[in-house]
Amino acid sequence: MLPARQPASALILGLGGGTIAHLLWEANPELSIVGVDADGATLRLAREHFGLSSPRIRLIHADALDFTLNCRERFGLVVVDLFLGETLASVALRRSFQRRVRCLVQPGGTIVWNLHRDLRSRIAHRRVQVGLRLDRRVLAGLNLVLHLRRRQRRRLGGSLEETRPN
C-alpha cells in the first residue's frame, strides 16, 4: 500500500493500529500524518501501545465520510483502508465519498485505495478512477489495491491545462 513517490503529508482513512503509518515513516521519518478512525478504542490502543503518540501524527476519532466532508486540508497521499474486520465499509463504495476523497489529494498526489476483490470492487474500481490516473493495481489475497494519481494542472498563456504526472 506504499506509494512509489514520497509525499510531504499523508491522510490515512481507516488508521486501525497504525501499520501503514509506521511503514510510511520507515520511508520518510519526517512525514506528517493525519490518521482517522471511527473506533475510539482502536485509536487509544494505537496511541498507547503501537507508538502513535508522536507529534508527527494527528489522530482523529471520526467517521470517514464526516471527516472528508469537513476537511479543508490537502495531502500528498490519501490512503483509504476502510474495513470493519474482513468487511469493506459501505461508505467506501459511495460516490459522494469517492468525490470527497479526490478533493483531498493535492494535484500530482496519490490515492491508495484498498478494496476487496469482488463484484462490488469492480464497480468501485471504475468510480474511484474518475478524474484520476491508475498507476498500479496490486492483487494481494482477496484485496485489490489501487494506486491512483491526481492529474496536475498548470497555467499556459492564461489558460489551465491538465497534465499527466510523471
C-alpha positions in Angstrom: 0.0 0.0 0.0 3.0 2.3 0.0 3.2 4.9 -2.8 6.0 5.0 -5.4 6.8 8.6 -4.5 7.3 10.0 -1.1 4.7 12.6 -0.1 5.2 15.5 2.3 1.9 14.8 4.1 -0.5 11.9 4.3 -4.1 11.2 5.3 -5.0 7.6 6.4 -8.7 6.9 6.4 -9.1 3.8 8.5 -5.9 4.1 10.6 -6.5 1.0 12.7 -3.4 0.0 14.7 -1.2 2.2 12.5 0.7 -0.3 10.4 0.5 1.9 7.3 1.7 4.9 9.3 4.8 3.0 10.5 5.6 1.8 7.0 5.3 5.4 5.7 7.6 6.6 8.5 10.2 4.0 7.7 10.4 5.5 4.2 10.2 9.1 5.4 10.7 9.7 9.1 9.7 13.4 8.8 6.3 12.7 7.2 3.3 14.4 8.7 0.3 12.1 9.0 -3.4 12.6 9.9 -5.0 9.3 10.9 -8.8 9.0 11.0 -10.7 6.1 12.6 -14.3 5.7 13.7 -13.3 3.4 16.6 -12.1 5.3 19.6 -10.9 2.2 21.4 -8.7 1.4 18.4 -7.2 4.9 18.4 -6.4 4.6 22.1 -4.6 1.3 21.5 -2.7 2.8 18.6 -1.7 5.8 20.7 -0.8 3.9 23.9 0.6 0.6 22.6 1.5 0.9 19.0 3.7 4.0 19.0 1.3 6.6 17.6 1.8 9.2 20.2 4.3 11.1 18.1 3.8 14.8 17.3 4.2 13.8 13.6 0.7 12.2 13.7 -2.7 13.8 14.5 -5.2 11.1 15.5 -8.9 12.0 14.8 -11.8 10.0 16.1 -14.4 10.4 13.3 -16.4 8.7 10.7 -14.5 8.8 7.4 -17.4 10.4 5.4 -18.0 13.1 8.1 -14.2 13.8 8.1 -14.0 14.1 4.4 -17.0 16.4 4.2 -15.5 18.8 6.8 -11.7 18.6 5.9 -10.2 21.6 4.1 -6.6 20.3 4.1 -5.0 18.8 1.0 -2.5 15.9 1.2 0.2 14.4 -1.0 -1.1 11.0 -0.1 -4.5 9.8 0.8 -4.9 6.1 1.9 -8.4 4.6 2.0 -8.4 1.4 4.1 -11.9 1.2 5.4 -12.6 -2.3 6.7 -14.7 -3.4 9.6 -12.9 -6.7 10.3 -12.9 -8.5 7.0 -15.8 -6.4 5.5 -15.3 -3.4 3.3 -17.2 -0.4 4.9 -20.1 0.6 2.7 -19.0 4.2 2.7 -16.0 3.3 0.5 -18.4 2.5 -2.3 -20.5 5.7 -2.1 -19.9 8.1 -5.0 -20.2 11.2 -2.7 -17.4 9.8 -0.5 -15.2 8.9 -3.5 -15.6 12.5 -4.9 -14.6 14.0 -1.5 -11.5 11.7 -1.3 -10.4 13.0 -4.8 -10.7 16.6 -3.5 -8.4 15.9 -0.5 -5.4 14.9 -2.6 -3.1 17.6 -3.9 -2.5 17.9 -7.7 0.1 15.3 -8.6 -0.6 13.5 -5.3 -1.5 9.8 -4.9 -4.6 8.0 -3.6 -4.1 4.4 -2.4 -7.4 2.6 -2.2 -7.8 -0.8 -0.6 -10.8 -2.8 -1.9 -12.0 -6.4 -1.8 -11.6 -8.4 -5.0 -15.3 -9.0 -5.7 -18.1 -7.8 -7.9 -18.6 -4.6 -5.8 -15.0 -3.7 -6.1 -15.2 -3.8 -9.9 -17.9 -1.1 -9.7 -15.9 0.9 -7.1 -12.7 0.5 -9.2 -14.4 2.3 -12.1 -15.9 5.0 -9.9 -12.7 5.9 -7.9 -10.7 6.4 -11.1 -12.8 9.3 -12.3 -10.5 12.3 -12.7 -7.5 10.2 -11.7 -4.9 8.1 -13.5 -4.3 4.5 -12.5 -0.6 4.0 -11.7 -0.7 0.5 -10.3 -3.1 -2.4 -9.5 -1.9 -4.8 -6.8 -3.7 -8.0 -6.1 -3.0 -9.2 -2.5 -5.0 -12.2 -1.4 -8.7 -11.1 -1.6 -7.8 -7.5 -1.8 -7.3 -5.2 -4.8 -5.1 -2.1 -4.0 -5.3 0.7 -6.5 -2.6 3.4 -6.7 -4.2 6.4 -8.4 -2.7 9.8 -9.2 -4.4 13.1 -9.4 -3.6 15.0 -12.6 -1.7 18.2 -12.2 -2.9 21.5 -13.7 -0.6 24.2 -15.0 -1.1 27.6 -16.5 -0.1 28.1 -20.1 -0.7 31.5 -21.5 -3.6 32.3 -19.1 -5.4 29.0 -19.6 -5.3 25.9 -17.5 -4.1 22.6 -19.0 -4.3 19.2 -17.4 -1.0 17.3 -17.4 -0.2 13.7 -16.5 2.0 13.2 -13.5 5.5 11.8 -14.2 
